[in-house]
């Protein structure tokens, strides 16, 4: 009679893993839809792997002999801690820093919570895991819509370069930026006599994302501008 019982436990394990793969895949689809570096397959694997590792402790009695089980007991929380430590390295891999712009933080957070959902499914907490999936999707999609509707400041790193003999005065540059709907958060200067250019670097902010295009069009029409860069910050 022991064999059918063991087979039933393996079916339960398969159920855990399939649900974990489904939960991770659902979250990953949202990330893939928005073109994030860690998408459908990554989130599916993260959630499934987390559930798989938790099965090691949940079903520890199946791989210990009765004699060993009296002497050894594994702590499932230690396995969960190890999983989350490993996920930290994976999450760091999708965070990219370009100047003052940092991208990938939301994707890293989604990987982290997907791993947490996998842990819940691995130990059989299906209802909390289901709620977590709904809350995660709501945060990634509904909150995105809320962010687009609510007034907020958009920040960008702005670099503009002039030839050494045709430098736009700071006051005039500030007025140009303000006329295009921006305010200056901070400003720095750079002079390179070897390359013969003068450069302004600043963080600018605006309430309208379209102002980035307006500023770009304005700078494109100025002959004195050698080079410029407008890089929005944020995830």
C-alpha positions in Angstrom: 0.0 0.0 0.0 3.0 2.3 0.4 3.6 2.7 -3.3 0.3 4.3 -4.3 0.7 6.7 -1.4 4.1 7.7 -2.6 2.8 8.1 -6.1 0.1 10.4 -4.8 2.8 12.6 -3.2 4.6 12.8 -6.5 1.3 14.0 -8.1 1.1 16.7 -5.4 4.6 17.8 -6.2 3.8 18.0 -9.9 0.7 20.1 -9.0 2.9 22.5 -7.0 5.4 22.9 -9.9 2.7 23.3 -12.5 1.0 26.0 -10.5 4.3 27.7 -9.8 5.1 27.7 -13.6 1.7 29.1 -14.4 2.0 31.9 -11.8 5.5 32.9 -12.9 4.4 32.8 -16.5 1.4 35.1 -16.0 3.7 37.7 -14.3 6.4 37.2 -16.9 3.9 37.8 -19.8 3.3 41.3 -18.4 7.0 42.0 -18.3 7.5 40.6 -21.8 4.7 42.7 -23.1 6.5 45.9 -22.0 9.8 44.7 -23.4 11.6 44.2 -20.2 14.9 42.2 -20.2 13.5 39.5 -17.8 10.2 38.4 -19.2 8.1 35.3 -19.7 10.7 32.5 -19.5 12.7 34.2 -16.7 9.8 34.6 -14.4 8.5 31.1 -15.1 11.8 29.6 -14.2 12.3 31.7 -11.1 8.9 30.8 -9.7 9.2 27.1 -10.6 12.8 26.9 -9.2 11.6 28.5 -5.9 8.8 26.0 -5.6 11.1 23.1 -6.5 13.6 24.0 -3.8 10.9 24.4 -1.1 9.6 20.9 -2.0 13.0 19.6 -0.7 12.1 20.7 2.8 8.4 20.1 2.7 8.9 16.5 1.6 12.1 15.9 3.6 10.5 12.8 5.1 10.6 11.1 1.7 14.4 11.3 1.3 15.3 10.6 4.9 15.1 7.1 6.3 12.9 6.7 9.4 16.0 6.4 11.6 17.5 9.6 10.2 14.3 11.5 10.4 14.4 11.1 14.2 17.7 12.9 14.4 17.5 15.4 11.5 14.9 18.0 10.9 15.3 20.7 8.2 14.1 24.2 8.7 12.0 25.4 5.7 12.7 29.0 6.5 16.4 28.6 6.0 15.8 27.3 2.5 13.5 30.3 1.8 16.3 32.6 3.0 18.8 30.9 0.7 16.4 31.2 -2.2 15.9 34.9 -1.7 19.6 35.5 -1.4 20.2 33.9 -4.8 17.3 35.9 -6.3 19.1 39.0 -5.1 22.0 38.3 -7.5 19.6 37.6 -10.4 17.6 40.8 -9.7 20.9 42.8 -9.7 21.6 41.5 -13.1 18.6 43.3 -14.7 19.3 46.7 -13.1 21.2 48.9 -15.5 22.7 52.3 -14.6 23.4 54.8 -17.4 24.7 58.1 -16.0 22.0 59.3 -13.6 19.4 57.0 -15.1 18.6 53.7 -13.4 16.5 51.1 -15.2 15.2 47.7 -14.3 14.3 48.3 -10.7 10.7 47.3 -11.3 11.7 44.1 -13.1 14.1 43.2 -10.3 11.3 43.7 -7.8 8.9 41.5 -10.0 11.6 38.7 -10.0 11.8 39.0 -6.2 8.1 38.7 -5.6 7.7 36.0 -8.2 10.3 34.0 -6.2 8.2 34.6 -3.0 5.1 33.4 -4.8 7.0 30.2 -5.8 8.0 29.6 -2.2 4.3 29.9 -1.1 3.2 27.5 -3.9 6.1 25.1 -3.0 4.8 24.7 0.6 1.2 24.5 -0.5 -0.2 28.0 0.4 -2.2 28.3 -2.8 -4.7 30.9 -1.7 -2.1 33.4 -0.4 -0.1 32.7 -3.6 -3.1 33.4 -5.7 -3.8 36.7 -4.0 -0.1 37.6 -4.4 -0.3 37.0 -8.2 -3.4 39.2 -8.4 -1.7 42.0 -6.4 1.5 41.7 -8.4 -0.3 42.0 -11.7 -2.4 44.9 -10.4 0.8 46.7 -9.3 2.5 46.2 -12.6 -0.5 47.1 -14.8 -3.1 49.1 -13.0 -0.5 51.1 -11.1 1.2 51.9 -14.4 -2.1 53.3 -15.7 -2.5 55.4 -12.5 1.1 56.7 -12.9 0.3 57.8 -16.4 -2.9 59.6 -15.3 -1.6 61.3 -12.2 0.4 64.5 -12.4 4.1 63.9 -11.7 7.5 65.3 -12.5 9.5 63.7 -15.3 13.3 64.0 -14.8 15.9 63.8 -17.5 19.7 64.2 -17.7 20.4 67.0 -20.2 23.8 67.5 -21.8 24.4 70.2 -24.4 27.8 71.0 -26.0 28.9 74.2 -27.8 32.0 75.1 -29.7 34.4 77.1 -27.5 33.9 80.3 -29.5 30.1 80.1 -29.7 29.0 79.3 -26.2 25.4 80.1 -25.3 25.3 82.2 -22.0 23.9 80.4 -19.0 21.0 82.8 -18.6 20.0 82.3 -22.2 20.2 78.5 -21.9 18.1 78.6 -18.7 15.5 80.7 -20.6 15.5 78.3 -23.5 14.9 75.4 -21.1 12.2 77.2 -19.3 10.4 78.2 -22.5 10.2 74.5 -23.3 8.5 73.7 -20.1 11.4 72.6 -17.9 13.0 73.7 -14.7 16.7 73.1 -13.9 17.3 70.9 -10.8 21.1 71.4 -10.9 23.8 72.5 -13.3 27.5 71.8 -13.9 30.0 73.0 -16.5 32.8 71.5 -18.5 35.4 73.2 -20.7 37.8 71.1 -22.9 40.4 73.3 -24.6 41.9 70.3 -26.4 38.7 69.4 -28.1 37.6 73.0 -28.1 34.1 72.7 -26.7 32.1 74.0 -23.7 29.5 71.7 -22.1 26.6 72.2 -19.8 25.3 69.2 -17.8 22.1 69.4 -15.8 19.1 67.6 -14.5 15.8 69.0 -15.8 12.2 68.3 -14.8 8.8 68.8 -16.4 5.2 67.8 -15.9 4.7 66.8 -19.5 6.7 64.1 -21.2 6.1 65.7 -24.6 8.3 68.6 -23.6 11.3 66.3 -24.1 10.5 66.2 -27.8 9.9 70.0 -27.9 13.3 70.7 -26.4 15.0 68.3 -28.8 13.4 70.0 -31.8 14.5 73.4 -30.5 18.1 72.4 -30.0 18.2 70.7 -33.4 17.5 74.0 -35.0 20.3 75.8 -33.3 23.5 76.0 -35.4 25.7 76.8 -32.3 24.8 73.4 -30.7 27.5 70.8 -31.5 25.9 68.0 -29.7 23.2 67.3 -27.1 21.7 64.5 -25.1 18.4 64.2 -23.3 18.1 61.0 -21.3 15.0 60.4 -19.2 15.6 58.9 -15.8 13.5 56.3 -14.1 12.5 52.7 -14.7 
